[in-house]
C-alpha cells in the first residue's frame, strides 16, 4: 500500500487547469427581449466542463423554456484561480452580475444551478447575495467543505475576505484513500460529518434559509461520492424550521452520484419555468 499511495495521490491531485476551457460560455436568447439567466456551475473537476460541446443539448434545453444560460468556471481555467482554495464568493457573484448586465438578460431573475461541488457553491451564493434569487443544487451539501485536491486542510471559500468555516474531509486519510481504490468516497464524508463537533457543523452550515427565492435540490439515495441525500435532507430540515417563505422541493433519485439524466433535467427545467420564468413575466 505504501508504494501505491503516491500513485493514488497523484490521481487525486492531477492538474485542474484546462487551457482550452473558457472562463465563461454564454448561450443567450437574442430576440430583442430580456430573459431570465441560469448560471451553470460544474464540480470539483475544475475547468468549465459544462461549456464543452457534449453539454450543448443541456444548454439548448433552457432556451425552450425562455431562459438564457451561461456556464461559469470558478477555478482551473486561464482567467480563474488554479486551485479551489479560499475562492472569493464576492468575486464570483460580481462575475454573475456582469453577465446579467447584458441587455438580453433580465437582471432581476437570476438562478444558479450547480452540480456537486458547484451545488455547494450555488447554495452559498444564493444564501449570501440578494441578486441571485433562485438556486438549483444537484448532489448538494448543507455545509462548506475543505478545499479539494490539497494535501493540507484549507478553506474552499471566503466571503468579504474572511475564510468560511468548513468541515474537513482530509485527502490524506484512510477512508479517502480507500475511496480511490473502491470508487466510493461517501464513507469518508460520512465519517467527517459524524466526527465533527456540533460547533463546527453549525459554523460550516450554509444558511440556505436566507435565499431570496425558490430552492430545488436533487440528491441520490445511493450516492457513492458524498452523502448528498443525507445532506439534502438536512437542508430541507433547515428550510422547514425557518418557515422558508419561498417554494422549495427535493427530487430524490434512487441511483448514484451520476444518475442525473434527461428526465431529471426536464423536472428541473419545469421547476425553473414555474418559478424563475413566471416571476419575470
Phi and psi restraints in degrees (value plus and minus 20) as a CYANA .aco file:
   2 UNK   PHI     -81.3   -41.3
   2 UNK   PSI     -55.2   -15.2
   3 UNK   PHI     -95.0   -55.0
   3 UNK   PSI     -49.1    -9.1
   4 UNK   PHI     -98.9   -58.9
   4 UNK   PSI     -52.4   -12.4
   5 UNK   PHI     -73.3   -33.3
   5 UNK   PSI     -67.0   -27.0
   6 UNK   PHI     -80.7   -40.7
   6 UNK   PSI     -54.2   -14.2
   7 UNK   PHI     -86.5   -46.5
   7 UNK   PSI     -62.4   -22.4
   8 UNK   PHI     -84.7   -44.7
   8 UNK   PSI     -61.6   -21.6
   9 UNK   PHI     -85.1   -45.1
   9 UNK   PSI     -56.9   -16.9
  10 UNK   PHI     -80.9   -40.9
  10 UNK   PSI     -57.6   -17.6
  11 UNK   PHI     -86.1   -46.1
  11 UNK   PSI     -61.5   -21.5
  12 UNK   PHI     -89.4   -49.4
  12 UNK   PSI     -50.9   -10.9
  13 UNK   PHI    -120.3   -80.3
  13 UNK   PSI      -5.3    34.7
  14 UNK   PHI     -77.7   -37.7
  14 UNK   PSI     128.9   168.9
  15 UNK   PHI     -76.1   -36.1
  15 UNK   PSI     113.9   153.9
  16 UNK   PHI    -105.9   -65.9
  16 UNK   PSI     -41.7    -1.7
  17 UNK   PHI     -84.2   -44.2
  17 UNK   PSI     119.7   159.7
  18 UNK   PHI    -149.3  -109.3
  18 UNK   PSI      84.9   124.9
  19 UNK   PHI     -86.0   -46.0
  19 UNK   PSI     -38.9     1.1
  20 UNK   PHI    -115.3   -75.3
  20 UNK   PSI     -32.2     7.8
  21 UNK   PHI    -101.0   -61.0
  21 UNK   PSI     114.8   154.8
  22 UNK   PHI     -95.5   -55.5
  22 UNK   PSI     135.3   175.3
  23 UNK   PHI     -84.1   -44.1
  23 UNK   PSI     -53.7   -13.7
  24 UNK   PHI    -170.5  -130.5
  24 UNK   PSI     123.9   163.9
  25 UNK   PHI    -141.7  -101.7
  25 UNK   PSI      97.2   137.2
  26 UNK   PHI    -113.6   -73.6
  26 UNK   PSI     117.2   157.2
  27 UNK   PHI    -158.1  -118.1
  27 UNK   PSI      57.9    97.9
  28 UNK   PHI    -118.3   -78.3
  28 UNK   PSI     124.9   164.9
  29 UNK   PHI     -92.7   -52.7
  29 UNK   PSI     110.6   150.6
  30 UNK   PHI    -141.6  -101.6
  30 UNK   PSI      55.4    95.4
  31 UNK   PHI    -141.8  -101.8
  31 UNK   PSI      -5.2    34.8
  32 UNK   PHI      67.1   107.1
  32 UNK   PSI     -17.6    22.4
  33 UNK   PHI    -145.5  -105.5
  33 UNK   PSI     127.1   167.1
  34 UNK   PHI     -96.6   -56.6
  34 UNK   PSI     121.1   161.1
  35 UNK   PHI    -147.4  -107.4
  35 UNK   PSI     138.8   178.8
  36 UNK   PHI     -80.6   -40.6
  36 UNK   PSI     135.6   175.6
  37 UNK   PHI    -137.8   -97.8
  37 UNK   PSI     110.8   150.8
  38 UNK   PHI    -130.8   -90.8
  38 UNK   PSI     104.5   144.5
  39 UNK   PHI    -126.9   -86.9
  39 UNK   PSI      97.8   137.8
  40 UNK   PHI    -109.3   -69.3
  40 UNK   PSI     117.6   157.6
  41 UNK   PHI    -149.2  -109.2
  41 UNK   PSI      99.0   139.0
  42 UNK   PHI     -97.9   -57.9
  42 UNK   PSI    -192.1  -152.1
  43 UNK   PHI    -118.5   -78.5
  43 UNK   PSI    -176.3  -136.3
  44 UNK   PHI     -92.7   -52.7
  44 UNK   PSI     -24.6    15.4
  45 UNK   PHI     -88.8   -48.8
  45 UNK   PSI     -38.7     1.3
  46 UNK   PHI      53.7    93.7
  46 UNK   PSI    -193.3  -153.3
  47 UNK   PHI      49.8    89.8
  47 UNK   PSI    -174.6  -134.6
  48 UNK   PHI    -155.4  -115.4
  48 UNK   PSI      46.9    86.9
  49 UNK   PHI     -76.0   -36.0
  49 UNK   PSI     -59.7   -19.7
  50 UNK   PHI     -93.2   -53.2
  50 UNK   PSI     -27.2    12.8
  51 UNK   PHI    -108.2   -68.2
  51 UNK   PSI     -25.6    14.4
  52 UNK   PHI     -93.2   -53.2
  52 UNK   PSI     133.5   173.5
  53 UNK   PHI     -74.4   -34.4
  53 UNK   PSI     -50.6   -10.6
  54 UNK   PHI     -77.8   -37.8
  54 UNK   PSI     -49.3    -9.3
  55 UNK   PHI    -119.0   -79.0
  55 UNK   PSI      -9.0    31.0
  56 UNK   PHI     -79.8   -39.8
  56 UNK   PSI     -59.3   -19.3
  57 UNK   PHI     -79.6   -39.6
  57 UNK   PSI     -54.3   -14.3
  58 UNK   PHI     -83.0   -43.0
  58 UNK   PSI     -66.1   -26.1
  59 UNK   PHI     -85.8   -45.8
  59 UNK   PSI     -58.3   -18.3
  60 UNK   PHI     -83.9   -43.9
  60 UNK   PSI     -51.4   -11.4
  61 UNK   PHI     -82.8   -42.8
  61 UNK   PSI     -48.1    -8.1
  62 UNK   PHI     -90.2   -50.2
  62 UNK   PSI     -55.1   -15.1
  63 UNK   PHI     -80.9   -40.9
  63 UNK   PSI     -53.7   -13.7
  64 UNK   PHI     -82.7   -42.7
  64 UNK   PSI     -41.6    -1.6
  65 UNK   PHI    -127.1   -87.1
  65 UNK   PSI     -10.1    29.9
  66 UNK   PHI      63.6   103.6
  66 UNK   PSI       1.6    41.6
  67 UNK   PHI    -133.5   -93.5
  67 UNK   PSI     114.0   154.0
  68 UNK   PHI    -102.9   -62.9
  68 UNK   PSI     140.5   180.5
  69 UNK   PHI    -165.7  -125.7
  69 UNK   PSI     128.9   168.9
  70 UNK   PHI    -160.4  -120.4
  70 UNK   PSI     119.6   159.6
  71 UNK   PHI    -120.7   -80.7
  71 UNK   PSI     100.0   140.0
  72 UNK   PHI    -133.8   -93.8
  72 UNK   PSI     100.5   140.5
  73 UNK   PHI     -99.6   -59.6
  73 UNK   PSI     126.5   166.5
  74 UNK   PHI    -144.0  -104.0
  74 UNK   PSI     -29.0    11.0
  75 UNK   PHI    -183.5  -143.5
  75 UNK   PSI     135.6   175.6
  76 UNK   PHI      66.6   106.6
  76 UNK   PSI      -2.4    37.6
  77 UNK   PHI    -143.5  -103.5
  77 UNK   PSI     148.1   188.1
  78 UNK   PHI     -75.1   -35.1
  78 UNK   PSI     -54.6   -14.6
  79 UNK   PHI    -121.8   -81.8
  79 UNK   PSI      -7.9    32.1
  80 UNK   PHI    -144.6  -104.6
  80 UNK   PSI     145.0   185.0
  81 UNK   PHI     -76.3   -36.3
  81 UNK   PSI     130.4   170.4
  82 UNK   PHI     -97.4   -57.4
  82 UNK   PSI     -44.1    -4.1
  83 UNK   PHI    -148.4  -108.4
  83 UNK   PSI     137.8   177.8
  84 UNK   PHI    -110.9   -70.9
  84 UNK   PSI      46.5    86.5
  85 UNK   PHI    -144.7  -104.7
  85 UNK   PSI     101.2   141.2
  86 UNK   PHI      27.3    67.3
  86 UNK   PSI      24.2    64.2
  87 UNK   PHI     -86.1   -46.1
  87 UNK   PSI     117.1   157.1
  88 UNK   PHI     -99.9   -59.9
  88 UNK   PSI      94.9   134.9
  89 UNK   PHI     -83.1   -43.1
  89 UNK   PSI     -54.0   -14.0
  90 UNK   PHI     -81.6   -41.6
  90 UNK   PSI     -63.8   -23.8
  91 UNK   PHI     -84.9   -44.9
  91 UNK   PSI     -61.6   -21.6
  92 UNK   PHI     -86.2   -46.2
  92 UNK   PSI     -62.2   -22.2
  93 UNK   PHI     -82.9   -42.9
  93 UNK   PSI     -57.1   -17.1
  94 UNK   PHI     -85.4   -45.4
  94 UNK   PSI     -59.9   -19.9
  95 UNK   PHI     -82.3   -42.3
  95 UNK   PSI     -57.9   -17.9
  96 UNK   PHI     -86.8   -46.8
  96 UNK   PSI     -60.4   -20.4
  97 UNK   PHI     -80.2   -40.2
  97 UNK   PSI     -59.9   -19.9
  98 UNK   PHI     -86.5   -46.5
  98 UNK   PSI     -56.1   -16.1
  99 UNK   PHI     -82.0   -42.0
  99 UNK   PSI     -60.0   -20.0
 100 UNK   PHI     -94.5   -54.5
 100 UNK   PSI     -31.8     8.2
 101 UNK   PHI     -93.0   -53.0
 101 UNK   PSI     -34.9     5.1
 102 UNK   PHI     -80.9   -40.9
 102 UNK   PSI     113.9   153.9
 103 UNK   PHI     -82.0   -42.0
 103 UNK   PSI     -35.1     4.9
 104 UNK   PHI    -100.8   -60.8
 104 UNK   PSI     -24.7    15.3
 105 UNK   PHI    -133.3   -93.3
 105 UNK   PSI     117.7   157.7
 106 UNK   PHI    -104.8   -64.8
 106 UNK   PSI      84.2   124.2
 107 UNK   PHI     -89.1   -49.1
 107 UNK   PSI     -27.6    12.4
 108 UNK   PHI    -106.2   -66.2
 108 UNK   PSI     -23.3    16.7
 109 UNK   PHI    -153.3  -113.3
 109 UNK   PSI      67.6   107.6
 110 UNK   PHI    -145.1  -105.1
 110 UNK   PSI     107.1   147.1
 111 UNK   PHI    -136.6   -96.6
 111 UNK   PSI     121.4   161.4
 112 UNK   PHI    -125.7   -85.7
 112 UNK   PSI     121.0   161.0
 113 UNK   PHI    -158.6  -118.6
 113 UNK   PSI      79.6   119.6
 114 UNK   PHI    -135.8   -95.8
 114 UNK   PSI     133.8   173.8
 115 UNK   PHI    -136.7   -96.7
 115 UNK   PSI     101.9   141.9
 116 UNK   PHI      40.2    80.2
 116 UNK   PSI    -133.0   -93.0
 117 UNK   PHI     -79.6   -39.6
 117 UNK   PSI     -55.1   -15.1
 118 UNK   PHI     -87.6   -47.6
 118 UNK   PSI     -45.5    -5.5
 119 UNK   PHI     -89.9   -49.9
 119 UNK   PSI     -60.1   -20.1
 120 UNK   PHI     -77.9   -37.9
 120 UNK   PSI     -65.5   -25.5
 121 UNK   PHI     -85.1   -45.1
 121 UNK   PSI     -63.2   -23.2
 122 UNK   PHI     -78.9   -38.9
 122 UNK   PSI     -63.6   -23.6
 123 UNK   PHI     -88.2   -48.2
 123 UNK   PSI     -56.4   -16.4
 124 UNK   PHI     -83.9   -43.9
 124 UNK   PSI     -65.3   -25.3
 125 UNK   PHI     -83.4   -43.4
 125 UNK   PSI     -66.2   -26.2
 126 UNK   PHI     -85.4   -45.4
 126 UNK   PSI     -52.1   -12.1
 127 UNK   PHI     -95.3   -55.3
 127 UNK   PSI     -46.0    -6.0
 128 UNK   PHI    -131.1   -91.1
 128 UNK   PSI     -29.8    10.2
 129 UNK   PHI    -151.2  -111.2
 129 UNK   PSI      97.3   137.3
 130 UNK   PHI     -85.4   -45.4
 130 UNK   PSI     -49.2    -9.2
 131 UNK   PHI     -92.5   -52.5
 131 UNK   PSI     -31.8     8.2
 132 UNK   PHI    -118.8   -78.8
 132 UNK   PSI      85.8   125.8
 133 UNK   PHI    -137.9   -97.9
 133 UNK   PSI      -5.8    34.2
 134 UNK   PHI    -165.7  -125.7
 134 UNK   PSI     124.8   164.8
 135 UNK   PHI    -158.3  -118.3
 135 UNK   PSI     113.5   153.5
 136 UNK   PHI    -141.2  -101.2
 136 UNK   PSI     104.1   144.1
 137 UNK   PHI    -144.6  -104.6
 137 UNK   PSI      91.1   131.1
 138 UNK   PHI    -119.3   -79.3
 138 UNK   PSI      99.5   139.5
 139 UNK   PHI      40.3    80.3
 139 UNK   PSI      43.1    83.1
 140 UNK   PHI    -106.6   -66.6
 140 UNK   PSI     154.8   194.8
 141 UNK   PHI    -147.4  -107.4
 141 UNK   PSI     127.4   167.4
 142 UNK   PHI    -113.4   -73.4
 142 UNK   PSI     -25.6    14.4
 143 UNK   PHI    -151.4  -111.4
 143 UNK   PSI     142.0   182.0
 144 UNK   PHI    -101.7   -61.7
 144 UNK   PSI     121.3   161.3
 145 UNK   PHI    -131.8   -91.8
 145 UNK   PSI     148.6   188.6
 146 UNK   PHI     -84.2   -44.2
 146 UNK   PSI     141.8   181.8
 147 UNK   PHI     -81.0   -41.0
 147 UNK   PSI     125.5   165.5
 148 UNK   PHI    -102.9   -62.9
 148 UNK   PSI     132.5   172.5
 149 UNK   PHI      37.1    77.1
 149 UNK   PSI      24.5    64.5
 150 UNK   PHI    -149.9  -109.9
 150 UNK   PSI     121.7   161.7
 151 UNK   PHI     -87.1   -47.1
 151 UNK   PSI     -61.9   -21.9
 152 UNK   PHI    -115.2   -75.2
 152 UNK   PSI     139.1   179.1
 153 UNK   PHI     -97.5   -57.5
 153 UNK   PSI      97.8   137.8
 154 UNK   PHI    -159.9  -119.9
 154 UNK   PSI     130.9   170.9
 155 UNK   PHI     -88.9   -48.9
 155 UNK   PSI     126.4   166.4
 156 UNK   PHI    -106.3   -66.3
 156 UNK   PSI     -46.0    -6.0
 157 UNK   PHI    -155.9  -115.9
 157 UNK   PSI     138.2   178.2
 158 UNK   PHI    -159.8  -119.8
 158 UNK   PSI     133.4   173.4
 159 UNK   PHI    -154.9  -114.9
 159 UNK   PSI     104.7   144.7
 160 UNK   PHI      38.6    78.6
 160 UNK   PSI      17.1    57.1
 161 UNK   PHI      47.4    87.4
 161 UNK   PSI      -7.0    33.0
 162 UNK   PHI    -132.4   -92.4
 162 UNK   PSI     101.9   141.9
 163 UNK   PHI     -79.0   -39.0
 163 UNK   PSI     119.7   159.7
 164 UNK   PHI    -100.4   -60.4
 164 UNK   PSI     123.5   163.5
 165 UNK   PHI     -82.7   -42.7
 165 UNK   PSI     133.4   173.4
 166 UNK   PHI    -171.1  -131.1
 166 UNK   PSI     139.6   179.6
 167 UNK   PHI    -111.4   -71.4
 167 UNK   PSI     115.9   155.9
 168 UNK   PHI    -120.4   -80.4
 168 UNK   PSI     101.0   141.0
 169 UNK   PHI    -135.1   -95.1
 169 UNK   PSI      68.9   108.9
 170 UNK   PHI     -80.5   -40.5
 170 UNK   PSI     117.9   157.9
 171 UNK   PHI     -84.1   -44.1
 171 UNK   PSI     -63.0   -23.0
 172 UNK   PHI    -110.4   -70.4
 172 UNK   PSI      60.0   100.0
 173 UNK   PHI    -170.1  -130.1
 173 UNK   PSI     131.9   171.9
 174 UNK   PHI     -80.8   -40.8
 174 UNK   PSI     -65.1   -25.1
 175 UNK   PHI     -78.8   -38.8
 175 UNK   PSI     -58.7   -18.7
 176 UNK   PHI     -91.9   -51.9
 176 UNK   PSI     -62.2   -22.2
 177 UNK   PHI     -88.4   -48.4
 177 UNK   PSI     -53.4   -13.4
 178 UNK   PHI     -81.8   -41.8
 178 UNK   PSI     -55.3   -15.3
 179 UNK   PHI     -84.6   -44.6
 179 UNK   PSI     -49.7    -9.7
 180 UNK   PHI     -82.3   -42.3
 180 UNK   PSI     -54.9   -14.9
 181 UNK   PHI    -100.1   -60.1
 181 UNK   PSI     -64.7   -24.7
 182 UNK   PHI    -107.3   -67.3
 182 UNK   PSI     -40.3    -0.3
 183 UNK   PHI      61.1   101.1
 183 UNK   PSI     -13.6    26.4
 184 UNK   PHI    -138.1   -98.1
 184 UNK   PSI      89.9   129.9
 185 UNK   PHI    -123.0   -83.0
 185 UNK   PSI     -29.3    10.7
 186 UNK   PHI     -75.5   -35.5
 186 UNK   PSI     -61.3   -21.3
 187 UNK   PHI     -77.4   -37.4
 187 UNK   PSI     -54.3   -14.3
 188 UNK   PHI     -85.4   -45.4
 188 UNK   PSI     -62.2   -22.2
 189 UNK   PHI     -93.0   -53.0
 189 UNK   PSI     -55.7   -15.7
 190 UNK   PHI     -81.0   -41.0
 190 UNK   PSI     -63.8   -23.8
 191 UNK   PHI     -83.1   -43.1
 191 UNK   PSI     -61.2   -21.2
 192 UNK   PHI     -82.1   -42.1
 192 UNK   PSI     -61.0   -21.0
 193 UNK   PHI     -88.0   -48.0
 193 UNK   PSI     -62.5   -22.5
 194 UNK   PHI     -88.4   -48.4
 194 UNK   PSI     -53.0   -13.0
 195 UNK   PHI    -106.7   -66.7
 195 UNK   PSI     -36.7     3.3
 196 UNK   PHI     -89.9   -49.9
 196 UNK   PSI     121.9   161.9
 197 UNK   PHI     -87.3   -47.3
 197 UNK   PSI     134.0   174.0
 198 UNK   PHI     -78.5   -38.5
 198 UNK   PSI     -56.3   -16.3
 199 UNK   PHI     -86.2   -46.2
 199 UNK   PSI     -55.9   -15.9
 200 UNK   PHI     -86.9   -46.9
 200 UNK   PSI     -66.1   -26.1
 201 UNK   PHI     -81.6   -41.6
 201 UNK   PSI     -61.1   -21.1
 202 UNK   PHI     -86.7   -46.7
 202 UNK   PSI     -61.2   -21.2
 203 UNK   PHI     -88.0   -48.0
 203 UNK   PSI     -53.4   -13.4
 204 UNK   PHI    -106.8   -66.8
 204 UNK   PSI     -31.0     9.0
 205 UNK   PHI     -82.5   -42.5
 205 UNK   PSI     115.1   155.1
 206 UNK   PHI    -101.0   -61.0
 206 UNK   PSI     102.6   142.6
 207 UNK   PHI     -99.4   -59.4
 207 UNK   PSI      47.9    87.9
 208 UNK   PHI     -79.4   -39.4
 208 UNK   PSI     -47.0    -7.0
 209 UNK   PHI     -85.1   -45.1
 209 UNK   PSI     -31.6     8.4
 210 UNK   PHI    -106.5   -66.5
 210 UNK   PSI     -22.4    17.6
 211 UNK   PHI     -81.4   -41.4
 211 UNK   PSI     118.7   158.7
 212 UNK   PHI    -112.7   -72.7
 212 UNK   PSI      20.4    60.4
 213 UNK   PHI     147.9   187.9
 213 UNK   PSI    -194.9  -154.9
 214 UNK   PHI     -82.6   -42.6
 214 UNK   PSI     133.0   173.0
 215 UNK   PHI    -152.6  -112.6
 215 UNK   PSI     111.2   151.2
 216 UNK   PHI    -142.7  -102.7
 216 UNK   PSI     109.9   149.9
 217 UNK   PHI    -132.8   -92.8
 217 UNK   PSI     122.8   162.8
 218 UNK   PHI    -149.3  -109.3
 218 UNK   PSI     100.5   140.5
 219 UNK   PHI    -150.1  -110.1
 219 UNK   PSI     150.8   190.8
 220 UNK   PHI    -143.4  -103.4
 220 UNK   PSI     107.2   147.2
 221 UNK   PHI     -85.8   -45.8
 221 UNK   PSI     -49.5    -9.5
 222 UNK   PHI    -131.5   -91.5
 222 UNK   PSI      15.8    55.8
 223 UNK   PHI     -80.7   -40.7
 223 UNK   PSI     104.0   144.0
 224 UNK   PHI    -116.6   -76.6
 224 UNK   PSI     -27.8    12.2
 225 UNK   PHI    -113.8   -73.8
 225 UNK   PSI     -71.7   -31.7
 226 UNK   PHI    -173.8  -133.8
 226 UNK   PSI     144.7   184.7
 227 UNK   PHI     -98.4   -58.4
 227 UNK   PSI      49.0    89.0
 228 UNK   PHI     -82.8   -42.8
 228 UNK   PSI     -54.3   -14.3
 229 UNK   PHI     -87.7   -47.7
 229 UNK   PSI     -65.9   -25.9
 230 UNK   PHI     -80.3   -40.3
 230 UNK   PSI     -64.4   -24.4
 231 UNK   PHI     -90.9   -50.9
 231 UNK   PSI     -56.4   -16.4
 232 UNK   PHI     -83.7   -43.7
 232 UNK   PSI     -60.3   -20.3
 233 UNK   PHI     -84.0   -44.0
 233 UNK   PSI     -54.3   -14.3
 234 UNK   PHI     -82.9   -42.9
 234 UNK   PSI     -59.1   -19.1
 235 UNK   PHI     -85.4   -45.4
 235 UNK   PSI     -65.1   -25.1
 236 UNK   PHI     -79.7   -39.7
 236 UNK   PSI     -61.5   -21.5
 237 UNK   PHI     -80.0   -40.0
 237 UNK   PSI     -62.1   -22.1
 238 UNK   PHI     -84.1   -44.1
 238 UNK   PSI     -61.4   -21.4
 239 UNK   PHI     -85.7   -45.7
 239 UNK   PSI     -60.1   -20.1
 240 UNK   PHI     -86.4   -46.4
 240 UNK   PSI     -63.5   -23.5
 241 UNK   PHI     -85.0   -45.0
 241 UNK   PSI     -50.6   -10.6
 242 UNK   PHI    -105.8   -65.8
 242 UNK   PSI     -22.2    17.8
 243 UNK   PHI      32.2    72.2
 243 UNK   PSI      32.6    72.6
 244 UNK   PHI     -73.3   -33.3
 244 UNK   PSI     112.3   152.3
 245 UNK   PHI    -100.6   -60.6
 245 UNK   PSI     -34.4     5.6
 246 UNK   PHI    -129.2   -89.2
 246 UNK   PSI     147.0   187.0
 247 UNK   PHI     -84.8   -44.8
 247 UNK   PSI     118.3   158.3
 248 UNK   PHI    -165.4  -125.4
 248 UNK   PSI     133.7   173.7
 249 UNK   PHI    -172.9  -132.9
 249 UNK   PSI     143.4   183.4
 250 UNK   PHI    -158.1  -118.1
 250 UNK   PSI      92.3   132.3
 251 UNK   PHI    -109.8   -69.8
 251 UNK   PSI      99.1   139.1
 252 UNK   PHI    -126.3   -86.3
 252 UNK   PSI      88.7   128.7
 253 UNK   PHI    -106.4   -66.4
 253 UNK   PSI     123.2   163.2
 254 UNK   PHI     -97.3   -57.3
 254 UNK   PSI     -36.9     3.1
 255 UNK   PHI    -114.2   -74.2
 255 UNK   PSI    -166.5  -126.5
 256 UNK   PHI    -121.6   -81.6
 256 UNK   PSI    -187.0  -147.0
 257 UNK   PHI     -79.2   -39.2
 257 UNK   PSI     -50.1   -10.1
 258 UNK   PHI    -126.7   -86.7
 258 UNK   PSI       5.7    45.7
 259 UNK   PHI    -105.5   -65.5
 259 UNK   PSI     -23.3    16.7
 260 UNK   PHI     -78.9   -38.9
 260 UNK   PSI     110.1   150.1
 261 UNK   PHI    -159.5  -119.5
 261 UNK   PSI    -192.2  -152.2
 262 UNK   PHI     -82.2   -42.2
 262 UNK   PSI     -56.4   -16.4
 263 UNK   PHI     -83.5   -43.5
 263 UNK   PSI     -62.0   -22.0
 264 UNK   PHI     -85.7   -45.7
 264 UNK   PSI     -61.7   -21.7
 265 UNK   PHI     -80.1   -40.1
 265 UNK   PSI     -58.0   -18.0
 266 UNK   PHI     -83.2   -43.2
 266 UNK   PSI     -57.5   -17.5
 267 UNK   PHI     -85.8   -45.8
 267 UNK   PSI     -61.5   -21.5
 268 UNK   PHI     -83.5   -43.5
 268 UNK   PSI     -66.0   -26.0
 269 UNK   PHI     -80.5   -40.5
 269 UNK   PSI     -57.8   -17.8
 270 UNK   PHI     -87.9   -47.9
 270 UNK   PSI     -59.1   -19.1
 271 UNK   PHI     -80.1   -40.1
 271 UNK   PSI     -65.8   -25.8
 272 UNK   PHI     -88.1   -48.1
 272 UNK   PSI     -55.7   -15.7
 273 UNK   PHI     -83.8   -43.8
 273 UNK   PSI     -56.2   -16.2
 274 UNK   PHI    -100.4   -60.4
 274 UNK   PSI     -35.5     4.5
 275 UNK   PHI    -137.2   -97.2
 275 UNK   PSI     -89.7   -49.7
 276 UNK   PHI     -80.8   -40.8
 276 UNK   PSI     -70.3   -30.3
 277 UNK   PHI     -89.0   -49.0
 277 UNK   PSI     -64.2   -24.2
 278 UNK   PHI     -84.1   -44.1
 278 UNK   PSI     -55.4   -15.4
 279 UNK   PHI     -82.6   -42.6
 279 UNK   PSI     -48.8    -8.8
 280 UNK   PHI    -111.5   -71.5
 280 UNK   PSI     -22.6    17.4
